[in-house]
Amino acid sequence: GEVLCGFILMRAVAGEAEVLTIVVAPHHRSAGLGRDLLGRGAATAIVAGAREVFLEVATSNTPARQLYEDFGFVEVARREGYYARTGEDALVLRCALEETS
């Protein structure tokens, strides 16, 4: 049978898309799957009429932050204490979809 290696959950409305979550199984990380999922999600969002995509990421999540930066996301805001369980801040990132590669 098929093995789930990763998935992305997004929504798009009024010209904007948001990455709600992106997950890559630990043994599939660093193989480009996260970038592929982002690319496919961005392509789908463009078809849905989105021109930009947003997401939040924990300040301590260095691997995810690097992935998003490499994809073209830039920091546009910071949400202090966003993650209730840890009190950690979240960075709000934005990427113009026409700039993705």
C-alpha positions as CSV (number, residue, x, y, z in Angstrom):
1,G,0.0,0.0,0.0
2,E,0.9,3.7,-0.1
3,V,2.8,5.3,2.7
4,L,1.9,8.9,3.7
5,C,5.2,10.9,3.6
6,G,3.7,14.3,4.1
7,F,0.8,16.7,3.4
8,I,-0.1,20.3,3.3
9,L,-3.4,21.9,4.3
10,M,-4.1,25.4,2.9
11,R,-7.1,27.6,2.3
12,A,-7.6,30.4,-0.3
13,V,-10.1,33.2,-0.3
14,A,-10.3,36.8,-1.6
15,G,-6.9,36.7,-3.3
16,E,-5.0,35.3,-0.3
17,A,-3.9,31.8,0.7
18,E,-2.8,30.5,4.0
19,V,-0.8,27.5,4.9
20,L,-2.6,26.0,7.9
21,T,-0.2,23.1,8.3
22,I,2.6,21.3,6.5
23,V,3.9,18.0,7.7
24,V,6.7,15.8,6.5
25,A,7.5,12.4,8.1
26,P,10.8,12.5,9.9
27,H,12.5,9.9,7.7
28,H,11.5,11.9,4.6
29,R,12.9,15.3,5.7
30,S,15.7,17.1,3.9
31,A,14.7,15.3,0.7
32,G,12.8,18.3,-0.9
33,L,9.3,17.0,0.0
34,G,8.4,20.1,1.9
35,R,9.4,22.4,-1.0
36,D,7.5,20.2,-3.4
37,L,4.4,20.4,-1.1
38,L,4.7,24.1,-0.9
39,G,5.1,24.4,-4.7
40,R,2.0,22.2,-5.3
41,G,0.0,24.2,-2.7
42,A,1.1,27.5,-4.3
43,A,0.1,26.2,-7.8
44,T,-3.3,25.2,-6.5
45,A,-3.8,28.5,-4.7
46,I,-3.0,30.4,-7.9
47,V,-5.7,28.4,-9.7
48,A,-8.1,29.4,-6.8
49,G,-7.2,33.1,-7.5
50,A,-4.7,33.7,-4.7
51,R,-1.9,36.2,-5.4
52,E,-0.1,35.8,-2.1
53,V,0.3,33.2,0.7
54,F,0.8,33.6,4.4
55,L,1.8,31.3,7.3
56,E,2.9,31.3,10.9
57,V,6.0,29.5,12.1
58,A,7.4,29.2,15.6
59,T,10.5,31.3,16.1
60,S,12.5,28.2,17.2
61,N,11.6,26.1,14.2
62,T,14.8,26.7,12.3
63,P,14.4,23.9,9.6
64,A,10.9,25.2,8.7
65,R,12.1,28.8,8.7
66,Q,14.9,27.9,6.3
67,L,12.5,26.1,4.0
68,Y,10.2,29.0,3.9
69,E,13.0,31.5,3.3
70,D,14.4,29.4,0.5
71,F,10.9,29.3,-1.1
72,G,10.7,33.1,-1.0
73,F,8.7,33.9,2.2
74,V,9.6,37.0,4.1
75,E,8.7,38.0,7.6
76,V,5.9,40.6,7.8
77,A,4.9,40.4,11.5
78,R,5.5,38.7,14.8
79,R,2.8,37.4,17.1
80,E,4.0,37.4,20.7
81,G,3.0,34.4,22.8
82,Y,1.1,32.9,19.8
83,Y,1.6,29.3,20.8
84,A,-0.4,28.9,24.0
85,R,1.2,25.7,25.1
86,T,4.8,27.1,25.1
87,G,4.2,30.9,25.0
88,E,6.5,31.0,22.0
89,D,6.2,33.8,19.5
90,A,5.2,33.1,15.9
91,L,6.6,34.8,12.8
92,V,4.1,35.7,10.2
93,L,5.6,35.1,6.7
94,R,4.3,36.2,3.3
95,C,5.2,35.1,-0.2
96,A,3.9,36.7,-3.4
97,L,2.9,33.7,-5.5
98,E,4.1,35.1,-8.8
99,E,7.6,35.2,-7.3
100,T,7.7,31.5,-6.4
101,S,10.0,29.2,-8.4
